[in-house]
Amino acid sequence: MAQLKARLQSDLTGAMKNRESVTAGALRMALTAVTNEEVSGKTARELTDDEVLKVLGREVKKRREAAEAFANAGRDEKAELERQELAILEAYLPKQLDDAELAALVDEAVAELAQGGEQPGLKQMGLVMKAANAKVAGRAEGGRVAAAVKARLNA
């Protein structure tokens, strides 16, 4: 079993014993998403820690978007609950890159692609994104990576 999944399950048990309803709810939803991912497709399989991190990243993104939507609709209680769940799930993700670190990784990706002769432009954004995402490895949201790549290619 993936270590991260086992950690989520043991933390869920602890939260339930301590009657921490928000933590238990967030972890239960995250584990459900992991299980759904495991049984999707033609055959059931065990997820690796990297795959569990991707699932958690999607769950974090959902919580962030839901909190924003509830706040915009004036439902502050629901928005606060989503923010609390977001904070709980973010604790399981690797430390997010700051803007300078992200820009440095994008520069590396552009430099690697430029070794072929010409400097990549916006037409090669897909190639640069692929290389940059491999370097970022889940430590920044895709939207941030895309913005950094676009800014670098426009420069």
Phi, psi and omega in degrees: 000142178298138182299321182294319178296318178298320179296318178300317181294318180290324177293325177297316179300315179297319180295322179293319179295323181272004179056042176266089190294321182293314179298314180298317179298316180295316181291324179296316179296320180295317179294325176296318178297320178296314180297317178301320179294322181295323184264358177285154182094188185281328180231144176288146180211164178268129180282147173279169178300322179297319179292323177296320178298321178296318179297315179298322177300318177295320180295320178298316180298318178299316181296319181297314180293321180293319179299318179295317180295316179295319180297318179293333180272001178081015180260075188295325179299312180295320180298318180295320178299316179297321179294321178296315178296321178301313180297320180296313182290325180297334180297338181270348181272155176295158180303131181285145179287144173276174187299322181293317179296319179296316179298322179295318179294322177295318178300319178299314181298318179294318181297320179297319180287334181284348180297339178289352177132295184262155180286129179297142176244191181299335179294334180262019183303321180300316179295316180295319179300316181300313180293319181293317180297326177295323180284323183290320176050053174079006181267009174204148179292150181303323179297320178293318180297314180299318179296319180293319179296315181298316179298319181292319182287332178281341184291000000 
